[in-house]
Amino acid sequence: MIIGMKPNWNMISRRFWQQCALACLALVSSFAHAQENTIESISANQQGSNIIVRVALKKPVAKAPIGFTISNPARIALDFAGTDNGTGSATQDIGMGDIRNLNIVQAGDRSRLVFNLKRPLNYATVVDGNTVTVTIDGSGGIAMPVNAAGAPAPSAPAASGKLSIRDIDFRRGAAGEGRIVIDLPSNQIGVDVRQQGQNILVDFLKTGLPEALRRRLEVTDFGTPVRTVTTSQQGENVRMTIEPKGLWEHSAYQSDSQLVIEVRPVKEEPNKLSQGTQGYRGEKLSLNFQNVEVRAVLQVIADFTGLNIITSDTVSGNLTLRLKDVPWDQALDIVMQAKGLDMRKNGTVLWIAPKDELLTKEKLELEQRSQIAELEPLRTETFQLNYQKAESFKTLLDNAGGGGRSILSKRGSAVIDSRTNQLFVTDIGSKLEEIRRLVQKTDIASRQVLIEARIVEARDDFSKNLGAKLGFGIQSVAQGANVAFGGQQLAPLASNLSVGGNSVNLPATGLNGGSAGSVALTLFNAAASRFISLELSALESDGKGKILSSPRVITADQLKATIEQGTELPYQVATSSGATSLAFRKANLKLEVTPQITPDGNVILEVDVNKDSVGIQTLQGFAIDTKHVKTQVLIDNGGTVVIGGIYTQNERDTITKVPLFGDVPVVGNLFKNRSRINERTELLIFLSPKVLNDKVVVR
């Protein structure tokens, strides 16, 4: 533009819109070019154990789709670049063999076919014009590709005519490891696996790479340390570059013509100088064998470790193996997995044989033992039981493990003598030894618990004052308490407590916001328990309450102790003939406690307290007022639990007068006094368990 001349804004605006239109046309053209093909239909049929899936596209396919496999969950994924979904459906049921269904997912300029499998399977793909044929091997072996007509299709040779890599697959292991599985054309292919910086380089010497396998696999979504796997042709060799992330370690092993490169995640442990291999602790070694006998490989491992390895005569075959800096126990595990072997260890001796052979051998040994047990002579042995009843122990023998099973053999028998508490067992020697060990473990003395109970009726302000004085040692564990009051089940209630010397309100808030009829639990530790007796003595001295009962009982661990005191009240009962008869009903104070000693020395108490009192009199007899508390609580050894919140309201009128003068009409009112007394008392239950030692004597 020349300075001083006025610009032509109309021409500039027209050129701008022309450029925008050209750009839009270019975008539309590029998008149309990206979606240059369409999946029109998908069909599947079964040939023997294989499933043949044919994917028909609108135009011929230039190259085979990129495929991945996942072990957990078992899936096969195929990516069709520059292709959209024209089937009109995102899912298709197949229901053949181990294939559940097929999902079609379109993302950007590509479509992904995901085969949902019941178990991991191998696959192969063949491109024939506008049809892609996917062969999924149902036997679990290497899939052999077939063409659209169903006939076997040979693998495409490399451009140079050399042997070519058949397939490259990626799988995710159960422990999150990434596995690159390469199907080699022969077990004689030279392979060089090495780590270079943060990548793993794999060179296949004098090997070709089909055009369909020259690709870059993006496998970040599989959740393994591997990010990408890039395979390309470099001269007469093939190079694979594996890019992991994070902290990882790798190993490579080859079985016949299948090479597996495994990249495992490593959990970082700052206190260890080196991050170890998962589960393997042997010294590391490197192995590189080409078509060598399995026995020779096992001999090398035996020489390296110093172990005595005995190999079965049925172990045979050759193995191609490449391992670099892996623990020897992992190398042994890889060899056994590759050849279907298993081992049994006895000290420093390893017995290695095929899995089926070992299982058959062990089965025969078990059958021989069973036959020996049927022919072995019987012996009789006497067991003296000291702490448990012989009847109970015989029941344990007859129903060991539940389901009516017995520890005794089929020919065994047991007889008890209740008078001497002896058990006479007739059986084979091995069973007698088992019973002897069982007697030693079960016939032991139970630990005992001394339970001191104090049932107190006090004025309603006593519990508050007691909590304020002893609040320094309070802990509350009223969680999960099963409380019943007046025959009705209440929700678990917690104490209103404050720790550290502050005041404590023992009764918990009731269901309707009040405190009447509510039940609360308060725990005092062993340090505060010794002051409770002093406070209760002061209670009676001040006339603020009285101790209704103070029983003490010793019981064994997990054995219920019952204390009961009361009277029986008569009432009339109608009979079937229409007459009435006299029956009796208990109105008593009953305490049931079941202790359980925990491993740390504390005590779990199951408490059931019932306090009955005589109510109003009816024509049939006396009514009984019931107060019932049932709960389970954890207490320190020597501590005290206080159960409170059961109230009794007593209202009465009293008249105090001067003799003679108070009885004079009208004037007598000057010589007498009327008053209304409203007393509110609370029933408190103090329980103090103490675990007894063997040498403790209670007096």
URHUGI-V636404 format. One record per backbone hydrogen bond with DSSP energy under -1.0 kcal/mol. NH is the residue of the N-H (numbers start at 0). CO is the residue of the C=O. If there is no record, write none. Layout:
nh: {NH NH}
co: {CO CO}
This chain:
nh: {4 8 11 12 13 14 15 16 17 18 19 20 21 22 23 24 25 26 27 28 29 30 31 32 33 34 36 38 39 40 42 44 46 49 50 51 52 53 54 55 56 57 60 65 67 68 69 74 75 76 77 78 79 81 83 85 91 93 94 98 99 101 102 103 104 106 109 110 111 112 113 114 115 116 117 123 125 127 130 131 132 133 134 135 136 146 149 152 160 164 165 166 168 170 172 175 177 178 179 180 181 182 183 188 191 193 195 198 199 200 201 202 203 204 206 207 212 213 214 216 218 221 222 226 227 228 229 230 231 233 236 237 238 239 240 241 242 244 248 250 252 254 257 258 259 260 261 262 263 265 271 279 284 286 288 291 293 296 297 298 299 300 301 302 303 304 305 307 309 311 314 318 320 322 325 327 330 331 332 333 334 335 336 337 338 340 341 343 345 348 349 350 351 352 354 357 358 359 360 361 362 363 364 365 366 367 368 369 370 371 372 373 374 375 378 380 382 384 392 393 394 395 396 397 398 401 404 406 412 414 416 420 421 422 423 424 425 426 431 432 433 434 435 436 437 438 439 440 441 442 443 448 449 450 451 452 453 454 455 456 457 458 459 461 464 465 466 467 468 469 472 473 474 480 484 487 489 496 504 509 512 517 519 521 522 523 524 528 530 531 534 535 536 537 538 539 540 541 543 545 547 548 552 554 556 557 558 560 562 564 566 568 570 571 572 574 577 580 582 584 586 588 589 590 591 592 593 595 597 600 602 603 604 605 606 607 608 609 610 611 612 614 617 622 624 626 628 630 632 634 637 638 639 640 641 642 643 647 649 651 653 655 657 660 661 662 663 666 667 668 669 670 672 674 676 678 680 681 682 683 684 685 686 687 689 691 695}
co: {1 6 7 8 9 10 11 12 13 14 15 16 17 18 19 20 21 22 23 24 25 26 27 28 29 30 81 83 55 55 53 51 49 46 135 44 133 42 131 40 129 37 128 78 76 169 74 69 114 67 112 65 110 108 36 38 101 99 99 95 115 91 113 89 111 109 106 79 104 77 102 75 100 73 97 134 132 130 127 54 125 52 123 50 121 150 146 144 157 207 182 182 180 178 176 172 262 170 260 168 258 166 256 185 202 200 198 195 241 193 239 191 237 189 235 162 209 210 212 228 226 218 219 242 242 216 240 214 238 236 233 203 231 201 229 199 227 224 263 261 259 257 254 181 252 179 250 177 248 246 268 276 325 322 320 318 316 292 293 294 295 296 297 298 299 300 301 347 349 351 311 291 288 286 284 282 326 327 328 329 330 331 332 333 334 335 352 350 348 345 307 343 309 341 339 353 354 355 356 357 358 359 360 361 362 363 364 365 366 367 368 369 370 371 426 424 422 420 388 389 390 391 392 393 394 398 401 396 425 423 421 416 416 382 414 380 412 378 427 428 429 430 431 432 433 434 435 436 437 438 441 554 689 552 687 550 685 548 683 545 681 543 679 458 460 461 462 463 464 465 469 470 522 477 487 484 482 494 495 513 509 514 643 641 474 639 472 524 527 528 530 531 532 533 534 535 536 537 538 456 454 454 450 448 446 594 555 592 590 588 586 584 582 619 580 578 574 572 570 568 566 564 609 562 607 560 605 603 601 597 634 595 632 593 630 591 628 589 626 587 624 622 620 615 612 610 608 606 604 602 688 635 523 686 521 684 519 680 678 676 674 672 670 658 657 659 660 664 663 665 666 667 655 653 651 649 647 457 645 455 642 453 640 451 449 447 692}
